[in-house]
Amino acid sequence: MMKARICLASMALLMAAVAVPSDAQTRIRVGDEISYESATPAEYPRGDANRPVTWSETVVSPGAKFLRIHFSKFHLPDGDFLTVTGLNGKESWVYTGKGPDGTGSFWSFAVEDEAAVVELRSSGVARRGTRWGVAMDRIVHGEVPFAVEPTPTKVICGTDGRQNAVCQAGINMNPVARMLYQSGGSSFVCTGWLAAGSNANTFVTNNHCISTQTEASSLQAKFNYQTTTCGGGTTATTTDYAGGTLLKTNNKLDYTVMTLQGNPEATWGEYTATSKQPTAGLVINFPQHPGGGLKRIGYWEDAAQTVRCAVNSVNQTYSGTTRRSQMSYGCDSEGGSSGSPIMDAGTGRIIGLHHYGGVGSNPCLNAATQMIQVCADAGALLSCASN
């Protein structure tokens, strides 16, 4: 059974209202969910060598910069599998069984296209009854192309000192990932990173990005999303992982600890957080995915590369945060950088979790929750160093 349907969408992208303190740097909304219903027949055809694709549908949302598909039912027997492929062939994702988390309900990874081809391939064994098959109930119409950074909530004073990540090749930024996830009927982007912890593939981001298991389960974490050269525009080969289990979250410290599925640490490594007390003047590095775009690093505070990024103040209290839990710095950032690691340049340890832009009375300062407080609250979930 082969068919194509078109989902018409006319939407304006609005900044989402999120329940975070007034000076928090927001997650960035990049798309919205649309109802879309389709399913395989109760008894879908057998495949063979000449016709392995036994059911297909082309989902089209005109003008979309990317698409995601939500499967409300997904149950395939051994040997059968389903692919979601962009019409341009840029991405193709494969799903089997009951989907990535074994529940039979999940969001597909994104394809950067206005159309996605969904194809079910059968091994040739008869499939009778209503036990097997798939059903879709909604899609995401993506409004923002990922490699182009949205402009809201930038905190750039003077000239932008950030660089493409590979311009500072001596700094390990492999554990940092671009996050795409669903919340309240929309798609959002933030930044997160792999951390040493008591659970395999521990992943850290902000509470104002992900705070529920539903959000965590919708996560697509993309690693190595950066240019291949310092001044180039070619994107490196990336790897994507689905969200796993939400382990702990705290809105006053604005952190979330969760897991990813698969084995990303085997390829991309992990950071070690530190419970060391930060000090004013400490030189820092600030890898980030601003606006959900390609990975960049705050290393300099100015485009002339004369002022190094460093801690401005420590033990601050900003609106809505735990008392004396915050540190400030002048590195440039923007929405979507939320959840980024703030690295002690001298040790490579993570000393802060970025989440604020334009703090206190100084619109040029960003802020992070000091990891000394996060380590204490998360306990054994994070394996924090003392230096």
Residue, then its C-alpha position, 0 to 999 in steps of 0.5 A: m500500500m503506497k500513498a502520499r499525503i500533504c499536511l498544510a501548515s501556516m504558522a508564525l514562530l513565536m517565542a515560547a513562554v517558559a516557567v523560568p526566572s525573569d533573567a534566564q536565557t530561554r530555550i529556543r522554540v524552532g517548530d510546532e506540532i501538527s495533527y497528522e493521522s495515518a496507519t498501516p492496514a490491520e494486515y499489511p502485505r508480505g514483502d519479497a525480494n522484488r517488493p521489500v517495501t510493503w507500505s509507504e507514505t510521504v509526509v509533506s509539510p510545505g515550507a518546513k525546515f525540518l520534520r519529526i514524526h510521532f508514532s502513537k503505535f509501533h510494533l514490528p516483528d523480528g525481521d521487519f523495519l521502518t525507515v524515515t528518510g528526508l526527500n533529499g536523502k540527507e538523513s535516514w533513520v531506522y526503527t524496529g520492534k517497539g521503537p527506541d525505548g520499547t514502549g511503542s510510542f516515540w518521536s522519530f529523529a528529525v529530517e531537514d526537509e519539508a517532506a519525509v518518506v516513511e517506508l515499512r519493509s517486511s521480511g516476507v512472513a505473513r503478518r495477520g491481525t491487529r497486533w503488528g503495525v504502526a500509526m502516526d498521530r502528529i508531526v513537527h513542522g520545523e520553522v528554523p533551519f538548524a545551521v542558521e542561528p536565531t537572533p533572540t536573547k543574544v548577550i553580546c556586548g561590543t563584538d562577538g568573541r565566539q569562534n567555530a569550535v574547531c578554531q580551538a582544536g586543543i580543547n576537548m568539546n566532543p562531549v557537548a551535544r545539540m539538543l532537540y526535544q518536544s515540550g508543550g506541543s513545540s520543538f525546542v533546542c538547548t545544549g547538553w553534555l556527557a558527564a562522569g556519573s553513576n549511570a552509563n551515559t549520564f547527560v546534563t542540561n538545564n531544568h528549564c530545558i528538560s524537566t520531565q520524563t516526557e521531554a527527556s524521552s523526546l530528546q534527539a542529542k546530536f554530537n559533533y555538530q560543528t564545522t570541519t575547519c575553523g573558517g569553513g562552512t562544511t558540517a562534520t559527520t554527526t551521530d545522534y542518540a535518543g533520550g533515556t531516563l530522567l534521573k534528577t532535576n532541580n529548578k532552583l539550581d536549574y539543572t537536570v541529570m538524565t541518561l541517553q540511550g546507546n553508548p555515546e561515551a564510547t565515541w564522544g567521551e565525558y566531562t568530569a564536573t568539579s566541586k571546587q569553589p570558583t574564584a573571580g578571574l578564573v579563565i574559562n572556556f564556554p562550548q555551546h550550540p547557540g540557537g541550536g546551530l553549529k557548535r561554537i566556543g566562548y574563548w575570547e570576549d571580543a572579536a579582536q581576541t584581546v580579552r580572554c573569557a574569565v569569571n567575573s564574580v562568584n557566590q551570586t544570587y539571581s532571581g529565582t536561584t538558590r542563594r549564593s549559587q551563581m557565578s558570572y562571566g562576560c563570554d558571549s552567548e544567546g538562547g539555545s546555549s542554555g545547558s552548556p558546560i563552563m570549563d575551568a581552562g586550567t584543568g578541563r573540569i566543568i565548574g559551571l552550568h550556563h543558564y542566564g543571560g544579562v544578569g543583575s544590573n549588568p546586561c553584558l554578563n552571563a551566569a551559570t550555576q556553580m557546579i559545587q552546588v549541583c554536585a552536592d545536590a545530585g550526590a552520587l549521580l555525578s562523579c565530581a572531582s575535588n579540583 
